[in-house]
């Protein structure tokens, strides 16, 4: 019967098993994995450089690319792991040639050789054929799994970074004390928010801040969940978001009323701009047709400069200290002191766990591969001596392992 007919006559289960094996080998091929990693990196690079392309990373095509890349990494492990397991549990012969070193030692019986190699940490298998025998051993054979795991860890790293770039979010917003904001763009069912309670700061010599404590309250469905203190390099975590205090600045607490006593403004006004090295800000009073321009005139004396500007230009200007009041045009302005505003950044990275797991896995795999490499040995009788053939991974200096083998076999160099 021809080979073609024999393959057709196989049971359906066997045909599916062979097809699955071919697919796994194709997906687990190193060239296919490298191509998928390069394609994912190129997609992220284009999305970062070309405006309007980033939304495509949130579509099904990019998700499919990430899925295939992860499947490729898993397939590589699935294809190589059984081979590594069999080699570890049943050591095979070591062939002489490039990468192998050979020495001779005095002859011993197969059982004695196997026992002595076992004492040195080798897993041993004795192979007999008529009057001939050979002993095959492997030391730290499990370390080959570290090399296999490093490929999967690299895939997890790339996948985690790609997922974070495609499906993560970053929102920046500024708050005054008492203000609150959502941690992400508004959408149905999303209610995770943060409220700024206070900014507690200490200044050192030269006006440099020595402590910046941002007191916040995290909210869900409008209800307080947890109070927290955010510091530089110490973000807060809430509902999958990391919330960082980004920048800080002063704000002036003003109360503005008409000459008749009607309140027009009673709130802090951020001084969130800079002019000639001074913090400046502005607020509009549309009901009276005025804009108030604010500037810190003297930071040491806490003096605030206020200008009232109307349609025709400057109406009036004055300087106030905390607690003072002045009339500007047709309004009364009371300066109640300085406050602070804080710009917060809320970031969500759904691929962070994969990046962390992949990074840890890669470090562990590389450490095992470099410091606990595999050693394979085969011993065969040759006349009155034993021929020892040794092969190892990252094996630049075999003298140490050869010396251990000589001592184990009762020989001297």
PEHU-V469497 format. One record per pair of residues at least 24 apart in sequence whose ideal C-beta (glycine too) atoms are under 8 Angstrom apart, sorted by sequence separation. I is the first residue (numbers start at 0). J is the second residue. D is the distance in whole Angstrom. If there is no record, write none. Layout:
i:I j:J d:D
i:I j:J d:D
//
This chain:
i:193 j:217 d:6
i:194 j:218 d:6
i:263 j:287 d:7
i:270 j:294 d:8
i:368 j:392 d:7
i:369 j:393 d:7
i:39 j:64 d:6
i:109 j:134 d:6
i:192 j:217 d:7
i:193 j:218 d:7
i:217 j:242 d:8
i:268 j:293 d:6
i:270 j:295 d:7
i:289 j:314 d:7
i:368 j:393 d:8
i:38 j:64 d:7
i:39 j:65 d:7
i:191 j:217 d:7
i:192 j:218 d:4
i:374 j:400 d:6
i:191 j:218 d:8
i:192 j:219 d:8
i:215 j:242 d:7
i:305 j:332 d:6
i:190 j:218 d:8
i:191 j:219 d:6
i:376 j:404 d:7
i:35 j:64 d:7
i:39 j:68 d:6
i:190 j:219 d:6
i:192 j:221 d:8
i:194 j:223 d:8
i:249 j:278 d:5
i:251 j:280 d:7
i:253 j:282 d:7
i:255 j:284 d:6
i:305 j:334 d:7
i:190 j:220 d:5
i:196 j:226 d:7
i:248 j:278 d:6
i:250 j:280 d:8
i:257 j:287 d:7
i:90 j:121 d:8
i:190 j:221 d:7
i:213 j:244 d:4
i:303 j:334 d:5
i:35 j:67 d:6
i:36 j:68 d:7
i:90 j:122 d:6
i:35 j:68 d:4
i:90 j:123 d:7
i:211 j:244 d:7
i:88 j:122 d:7
i:90 j:124 d:5
i:92 j:126 d:8
i:303 j:337 d:8
i:87 j:122 d:7
i:89 j:124 d:6
i:301 j:336 d:8
i:32 j:68 d:8
i:35 j:71 d:5
i:211 j:247 d:6
i:255 j:291 d:7
i:291 j:327 d:8
i:301 j:337 d:6
i:253 j:291 d:7
i:289 j:327 d:8
i:32 j:71 d:5
i:179 j:218 d:7
i:208 j:247 d:8
i:289 j:328 d:6
i:31 j:71 d:6
i:32 j:72 d:7
i:26 j:67 d:8
i:92 j:133 d:7
i:287 j:328 d:8
i:289 j:330 d:7
i:291 j:332 d:7
i:93 j:135 d:7
i:251 j:293 d:5
i:287 j:329 d:6
i:32 j:75 d:6
i:92 j:135 d:6
i:287 j:330 d:6
i:26 j:70 d:6
i:27 j:71 d:6
i:91 j:135 d:6
i:193 j:237 d:7
i:26 j:71 d:5
i:90 j:135 d:4
i:29 j:75 d:7
i:90 j:136 d:6
i:191 j:237 d:6
i:249 j:295 d:7
i:284 j:330 d:7
i:27 j:74 d:4
i:28 j:75 d:8
i:90 j:137 d:4
i:191 j:238 d:4
i:200 j:247 d:8
i:26 j:74 d:4
i:27 j:75 d:4
i:26 j:75 d:8
i:27 j:76 d:8
i:191 j:240 d:7
i:193 j:242 d:6
i:198 j:247 d:7
i:24 j:74 d:8
i:27 j:77 d:7
i:87 j:137 d:6
i:90 j:140 d:7
i:23 j:74 d:5
i:27 j:78 d:4
i:86 j:137 d:7
i:22 j:74 d:8
i:27 j:79 d:7
i:251 j:303 d:5
i:87 j:140 d:3
i:23 j:77 d:6
i:24 j:78 d:6
i:86 j:140 d:6
i:87 j:141 d:6
i:23 j:78 d:5
i:182 j:237 d:7
i:87 j:143 d:7
i:182 j:238 d:7
i:83 j:140 d:8
i:86 j:143 d:7
i:183 j:240 d:7
i:182 j:240 d:5
i:83 j:143 d:4
i:182 j:242 d:7
i:83 j:144 d:6
i:80 j:144 d:7
i:83 j:147 d:6
i:80 j:147 d:6
i:263 j:330 d:7
i:79 j:147 d:5
i:258 j:326 d:8
i:271 j:340 d:7
i:76 j:147 d:5
i:258 j:329 d:6
i:267 j:338 d:4
i:269 j:340 d:5
i:75 j:147 d:7
i:76 j:148 d:7
i:257 j:329 d:7
i:258 j:330 d:7
i:257 j:330 d:6
i:258 j:331 d:7
i:267 j:340 d:7
i:76 j:150 d:7
i:171 j:245 d:6
i:256 j:330 d:7
i:257 j:331 d:8
i:75 j:150 d:5
i:76 j:151 d:5
i:175 j:250 d:6
i:255 j:330 d:5
i:256 j:331 d:5
i:75 j:151 d:7
i:255 j:331 d:7
i:255 j:332 d:5
i:256 j:333 d:8
i:72 j:150 d:6
i:73 j:151 d:7
i:254 j:332 d:8
i:255 j:333 d:8
i:72 j:151 d:5
i:253 j:332 d:6
i:254 j:333 d:4
i:253 j:333 d:7
i:72 j:153 d:8
i:253 j:334 d:6
i:254 j:335 d:6
i:72 j:154 d:3
i:252 j:334 d:7
i:253 j:335 d:7
i:71 j:154 d:7
i:72 j:155 d:7
i:251 j:334 d:7
i:252 j:335 d:4
i:252 j:336 d:5
i:69 j:154 d:6
i:252 j:337 d:7
i:68 j:154 d:6
i:69 j:155 d:8
i:251 j:337 d:6
i:252 j:338 d:5
i:250 j:337 d:7
i:251 j:338 d:7
i:249 j:337 d:5
i:250 j:338 d:4
i:68 j:157 d:7
i:69 j:158 d:5
i:249 j:338 d:7
i:250 j:339 d:6
i:68 j:158 d:6
i:249 j:339 d:6
i:250 j:340 d:5
i:175 j:266 d:7
i:176 j:267 d:7
i:248 j:339 d:7
i:249 j:340 d:8
i:175 j:267 d:5
i:206 j:298 d:8
i:247 j:339 d:6
i:248 j:340 d:5
i:65 j:158 d:6
i:247 j:340 d:7
i:175 j:269 d:7
i:247 j:341 d:6
i:248 j:342 d:8
i:246 j:341 d:8
i:247 j:342 d:7
i:65 j:161 d:6
i:173 j:269 d:7
i:245 j:341 d:8
i:246 j:342 d:4
i:65 j:162 d:6
i:244 j:341 d:6
i:245 j:342 d:4
i:173 j:271 d:7
i:244 j:342 d:8
i:245 j:343 d:6
i:244 j:343 d:6
i:245 j:344 d:5
i:61 j:161 d:8
i:65 j:165 d:8
i:243 j:343 d:7
i:242 j:343 d:6
i:243 j:344 d:5
i:242 j:344 d:7
i:243 j:345 d:8
i:62 j:165 d:8
i:242 j:345 d:5
i:243 j:346 d:7
i:61 j:165 d:6
i:241 j:345 d:7
i:242 j:346 d:8
i:240 j:345 d:5
i:241 j:346 d:5
i:240 j:346 d:7
i:241 j:347 d:8
i:240 j:347 d:5
i:241 j:348 d:8
i:56 j:164 d:7
i:57 j:165 d:6
i:239 j:347 d:5
i:56 j:165 d:4
i:57 j:166 d:6
i:56 j:166 d:8
i:239 j:349 d:8
i:229 j:343 d:8
i:36 j:153 d:8
i:40 j:157 d:7
i:43 j:160 d:8
i:47 j:164 d:8
i:32 j:150 d:7
i:36 j:154 d:7
i:39 j:157 d:6
i:43 j:161 d:6
i:46 j:164 d:7
i:39 j:158 d:8
i:42 j:161 d:8
i:46 j:165 d:8
i:29 j:150 d:8
i:36 j:157 d:5
i:43 j:164 d:5
i:32 j:154 d:7
i:39 j:161 d:5
i:43 j:165 d:8
i:213 j:341 d:5
i:215 j:343 d:8
i:213 j:343 d:8
i:200 j:339 d:7
i:198 j:339 d:4
i:198 j:341 d:6
i:195 j:341 d:6
i:195 j:343 d:8
i:193 j:343 d:7
i:193 j:345 d:7
i:176 j:338 d:6
i:183 j:345 d:7
i:175 j:338 d:7
i:176 j:339 d:7
i:180 j:343 d:8
i:182 j:345 d:4
i:183 j:347 d:7
i:175 j:340 d:5
i:182 j:347 d:8
i:174 j:340 d:7
i:173 j:340 d:6
i:174 j:341 d:6
i:173 j:341 d:7
i:174 j:342 d:8
i:173 j:342 d:4
i:174 j:343 d:7
i:172 j:342 d:7
i:173 j:343 d:8
i:171 j:342 d:6
i:172 j:343 d:6
i:171 j:343 d:7
i:171 j:344 d:5
i:172 j:345 d:8
i:170 j:344 d:7
i:171 j:345 d:8
i:169 j:344 d:7
i:170 j:345 d:5
i:169 j:345 d:7
i:170 j:346 d:8
i:168 j:345 d:8
i:169 j:346 d:5
i:168 j:346 d:7
i:169 j:347 d:8
i:167 j:346 d:7
i:168 j:347 d:5
i:167 j:347 d:6
i:167 j:348 d:4
i:167 j:349 d:6
i:166 j:349 d:5
i:167 j:350 d:7
i:166 j:350 d:7
i:163 j:348 d:4
i:163 j:349 d:7
i:164 j:350 d:8
i:162 j:349 d:6
i:163 j:350 d:4
i:162 j:350 d:3
i:163 j:351 d:6
i:161 j:350 d:7
i:160 j:350 d:6
i:159 j:350 d:4
i:162 j:353 d:7
i:163 j:354 d:7
i:158 j:350 d:7
i:159 j:351 d:7
i:159 j:352 d:7
i:159 j:353 d:3
i:160 j:354 d:6
i:158 j:353 d:6
i:159 j:354 d:4
i:159 j:355 d:8
i:156 j:353 d:7
i:159 j:356 d:8
i:155 j:353 d:5
i:156 j:354 d:6
i:159 j:357 d:6
i:155 j:354 d:8
i:158 j:357 d:8
i:157 j:357 d:8
i:155 j:356 d:6
i:156 j:357 d:4
i:155 j:357 d:3
i:156 j:358 d:6
i:154 j:357 d:7
i:152 j:356 d:8
i:153 j:357 d:7
i:152 j:357 d:5
i:155 j:360 d:7
i:156 j:361 d:7
i:152 j:358 d:8
i:152 j:360 d:4
i:153 j:361 d:6
i:151 j:360 d:7
i:152 j:361 d:4
i:149 j:360 d:8
i:148 j:360 d:6
i:149 j:361 d:6
i:152 j:364 d:6
i:148 j:363 d:8
i:149 j:364 d:4
i:148 j:364 d:5
i:149 j:365 d:6
i:145 j:363 d:7
i:146 j:364 d:7
i:145 j:364 d:4
i:149 j:368 d:7
i:145 j:365 d:8
i:145 j:367 d:4
i:146 j:368 d:5
i:145 j:368 d:5
i:142 j:367 d:5
i:142 j:368 d:7
i:145 j:371 d:8
i:142 j:371 d:5
i:142 j:372 d:6
i:143 j:373 d:5
i:142 j:373 d:5
i:139 j:371 d:5
i:139 j:372 d:7
i:140 j:373 d:6
i:139 j:373 d:5
i:138 j:373 d:7
i:139 j:374 d:7
i:140 j:375 d:8
i:137 j:373 d:7
i:138 j:374 d:4
i:137 j:374 d:7
i:138 j:375 d:8
i:137 j:375 d:5
i:138 j:376 d:8
i:136 j:375 d:7
i:137 j:376 d:8
i:135 j:375 d:8
i:136 j:376 d:5
i:135 j:376 d:7
i:136 j:377 d:8
i:135 j:377 d:5
i:136 j:378 d:8
i:134 j:377 d:7
i:133 j:377 d:6
i:134 j:378 d:5
i:133 j:378 d:7
i:134 j:379 d:8
i:133 j:379 d:5
i:132 j:379 d:8
i:131 j:379 d:8
i:132 j:380 d:7
i:131 j:380 d:8
i:142 j:392 d:8
i:121 j:374 d:8
i:121 j:376 d:7
i:116 j:376 d:7
i:116 j:378 d:8
i:112 j:378 d:6
i:112 j:385 d:7
i:106 j:380 d:6
i:106 j:382 d:8
i:106 j:383 d:6
i:103 j:381 d:7
i:105 j:383 d:8
i:106 j:384 d:6
i:107 j:385 d:6
i:105 j:384 d:6
i:106 j:385 d:5
i:104 j:384 d:7
i:105 j:385 d:7
i:103 j:384 d:4
i:104 j:385 d:5
i:93 j:375 d:5
i:103 j:385 d:7
i:93 j:376 d:6
i:103 j:386 d:6
i:104 j:387 d:6
i:93 j:377 d:4
i:103 j:387 d:7
i:119 j:403 d:6
i:90 j:375 d:7
i:92 j:377 d:5
i:101 j:386 d:6
i:102 j:387 d:5
i:119 j:404 d:7
i:101 j:387 d:7
i:101 j:388 d:5
i:102 j:389 d:8
i:100 j:388 d:8
i:101 j:389 d:7
i:116 j:404 d:8
i:119 j:407 d:5
i:99 j:388 d:6
i:100 j:389 d:5
i:118 j:407 d:7
i:99 j:389 d:7
i:100 j:390 d:8
i:99 j:390 d:4
i:116 j:407 d:6
i:98 j:390 d:6
i:115 j:407 d:5
i:95 j:388 d:5
i:115 j:408 d:6
i:94 j:388 d:8
i:115 j:409 d:8
i:93 j:388 d:5
i:93 j:389 d:7
i:98 j:394 d:7
i:112 j:408 d:7
i:93 j:390 d:5
i:100 j:397 d:5
i:102 j:401 d:6
i:104 j:404 d:8
i:100 j:401 d:7
i:104 j:405 d:6
i:107 j:408 d:6
i:102 j:404 d:8
i:107 j:409 d:7
i:102 j:405 d:8
i:105 j:408 d:8
i:104 j:408 d:5
i:105 j:409 d:7
i:104 j:409 d:8
i:105 j:410 d:6
i:104 j:410 d:4
//
